[in-house]
Amino acid sequence: MLRRIGLDFGEKAEQVFEVEQQVAAPLDQVWNAFADATTWSDWFPGVEWARYDGAGPPGIGTIRRSSVGGVQYEETMLVWDRARRWAYRVDRSTAPVARAQLEVTDFERSGNGTRVRWTLAVDPLEKLGYMADGTPFEQFLANLFRDAMRGLEAFLARGR
């Protein structure tokens, strides 16, 4: 169980990382893929499955569950601003790396595509400095996000 935090956590977290990518797809298509949890396994590396709890459409307060690299997550949506911003806090994880974790994604029309910015704010159990292979954590995130956005472009090009 991670600490329950609000959106303001992004301003006071021990570590904050931000990465951006240009996606060669229209803003509405990019948003729809992000908003549809069931598509994440088709384009985000390591995501085995993701889904929302409950019947109605997802939004603020909705619980999202996922499995990423064999680790289970339960998250609460804190922002659901269609085609502009969404954010969630991680409430539970079977292998937590932090005492508190917030993820915010901003979407912006940019030329013929979409600029996507992902912010990860954490109070880590141990400082997130380097991966086991020596890669700086910031570079690991940048590479992961680049691969995810290329995967998203390929997914959308297939007609989703």
ChimeraX attribute file (.defattr): number of C-alpha atoms within 10 A of each C-alpha:
attribute: neighborCount
match mode: 1-to-1
recipient: residues
	/A:1	13
	/A:2	17
	/A:3	14
	/A:4	15
	/A:5	16
	/A:6	13
	/A:7	15
	/A:8	9
	/A:9	18
	/A:10	20
	/A:11	10
	/A:12	11
	/A:13	16
	/A:14	13
	/A:15	16
	/A:16	18
	/A:17	15
	/A:18	15
	/A:19	18
	/A:20	17
	/A:21	17
	/A:22	18
	/A:23	21
	/A:24	20
	/A:25	20
	/A:26	17
	/A:27	20
	/A:28	16
	/A:29	17
	/A:30	22
	/A:31	21
	/A:32	14
	/A:33	18
	/A:34	18
	/A:35	19
	/A:36	14
	/A:37	17
	/A:38	15
	/A:39	19
	/A:40	23
	/A:41	16
	/A:42	17
	/A:43	20
	/A:44	21
	/A:45	16
	/A:46	16
	/A:47	17
	/A:48	17
	/A:49	18
	/A:50	19
	/A:51	17
	/A:52	22
	/A:53	12
	/A:54	10
	/A:55	6
	/A:56	8
	/A:57	10
	/A:58	18
	/A:59	17
	/A:60	14
	/A:61	13
	/A:62	19
	/A:63	20
	/A:64	20
	/A:65	19
	/A:66	22
	/A:67	18
	/A:68	15
	/A:69	11
	/A:70	13
	/A:71	14
	/A:72	17
	/A:73	18
	/A:74	22
	/A:75	22
	/A:76	21
	/A:77	21
	/A:78	21
	/A:79	19
	/A:80	17
	/A:81	14
	/A:82	13
	/A:83	18
	/A:84	16
	/A:85	17
	/A:86	22
	/A:87	22
	/A:88	25
	/A:89	28
	/A:90	26
	/A:91	20
	/A:92	20
	/A:93	18
	/A:94	12
	/A:95	10
	/A:96	18
	/A:97	16
	/A:98	19
	/A:99	17
	/A:100	23
	/A:101	28
	/A:102	27
	/A:103	22
	/A:104	20
	/A:105	19
	/A:106	17
	/A:107	22
	/A:108	17
	/A:109	17
	/A:110	15
	/A:111	11
	/A:112	10
	/A:113	17
	/A:114	21
	/A:115	19
	/A:116	23
	/A:117	17
	/A:118	21
	/A:119	17
	/A:120	19
	/A:121	24
	/A:122	25
	/A:123	21
	/A:124	16
	/A:125	11
	/A:126	9
	/A:127	13
	/A:128	15
	/A:129	12
	/A:130	13
	/A:131	12
	/A:132	8
	/A:133	6
	/A:134	9
	/A:135	12
	/A:136	13
	/A:137	16
	/A:138	17
	/A:139	13
	/A:140	14
	/A:141	17
	/A:142	17
	/A:143	13
	/A:144	16
	/A:145	20
	/A:146	18
	/A:147	16
	/A:148	19
	/A:149	22
	/A:150	18
	/A:151	18
	/A:152	25
	/A:153	17
	/A:154	16
	/A:155	17
	/A:156	17
	/A:157	11
	/A:158	8
	/A:159	6
	/A:160	11
